[in-house]
Amino acid sequence: MTNSNNSYVLHVTVPIAGTPVQPTATAVPDGEIACFRAHPDNTGLIYLADSSANALSSSSAHIPLAANQAEAIQVKDISKVWCNASVGGEKVIISFARN
């Protein structure tokens, strides 16, 4: 799916709470940044991190997002960001924006 700027919009589901997943390997276009948004219908928290272990960590090693909150992350490939959830079935929306 693309948005009006011809940038990709991807969706990732964390099927089981406490089991981090990685988005499908997708390069972030030059001059753009990856934006990770917790789906507005989520009821728990999404945790973003640079490793599976950090996505599971109860320390500050991850970025927590409540429903509709977003975080822009500079990475060359979105699969470098691990996604975990406090509730199974939660979703993350990933888009790209000009940096």
C-alpha positions in Angstrom: 0.0 0.0 0.0 1.3 3.5 -0.7 0.3 6.9 0.6 0.0 10.1 -1.3 3.8 10.7 -1.2 4.4 7.3 -2.8 6.0 6.0 0.4 5.1 2.6 1.7 2.8 2.0 4.6 3.3 -1.4 6.3 1.5 -3.2 9.1 3.0 -5.6 11.6 1.0 -7.7 14.1 2.5 -9.0 17.3 0.4 -12.2 17.6 1.6 -13.3 21.0 2.3 -10.8 23.9 5.9 -11.2 25.0 7.1 -12.7 21.7 8.9 -9.9 19.8 8.7 -9.9 16.0 10.6 -8.1 13.3 9.0 -6.4 10.3 9.8 -7.9 6.9 13.1 -6.6 5.7 12.4 -3.4 3.9 14.9 -0.7 3.1 14.1 2.8 4.2 14.4 5.1 1.1 17.3 7.5 1.1 16.4 10.8 2.7 13.5 9.3 4.7 13.0 8.1 8.2 10.9 5.2 9.5 7.8 6.1 11.6 6.4 3.4 13.9 2.9 4.1 15.2 0.9 2.0 17.6 -2.4 1.2 15.9 -5.3 3.4 17.2 -7.4 0.3 18.2 -4.6 -1.2 20.4 -5.6 -1.7 24.0 -2.1 -2.3 25.5 1.4 -1.1 24.8 3.8 -1.7 21.9 7.5 -1.9 22.7 10.1 -1.0 20.1 13.8 -2.0 20.5 17.0 -2.8 18.7 17.0 -6.4 19.8 14.6 -9.1 20.9 16.1 -9.1 24.3 15.6 -5.3 24.7 12.0 -5.6 23.4 11.3 -8.0 26.3 13.2 -5.9 28.9 11.4 -4.2 31.7 14.2 -1.5 31.8 14.4 1.6 29.6 16.0 -0.4 26.8 12.8 -0.1 24.7 10.4 2.6 23.5 6.8 2.1 24.8 3.9 3.3 22.6 0.3 3.5 23.6 -2.5 3.5 21.0 -1.9 6.1 18.3 1.5 7.2 19.7 4.4 7.2 17.2 8.2 7.3 17.2 10.5 8.2 14.3 13.5 6.0 14.1 16.5 6.3 11.8 17.4 2.9 10.4 18.4 1.7 7.0 16.1 -1.3 7.2 12.9 -1.6 9.3 13.7 -5.2 10.2 16.3 -3.8 12.6 13.5 -2.7 14.9 11.9 -5.4 17.1 8.2 -5.0 18.0 6.7 -6.5 21.2 3.3 -6.0 22.8 1.7 -6.3 26.2 -1.5 -7.7 24.6 -1.5 -10.4 21.8 -2.8 -9.2 18.4 -1.7 -5.6 18.8 -0.6 -3.9 15.6 2.2 -1.4 14.5 1.8 0.8 11.5 5.1 1.7 9.8 5.5 4.5 7.3 8.3 6.6 5.8 8.6 10.3 6.0 11.1 12.9 4.6 13.8 13.4 7.2 
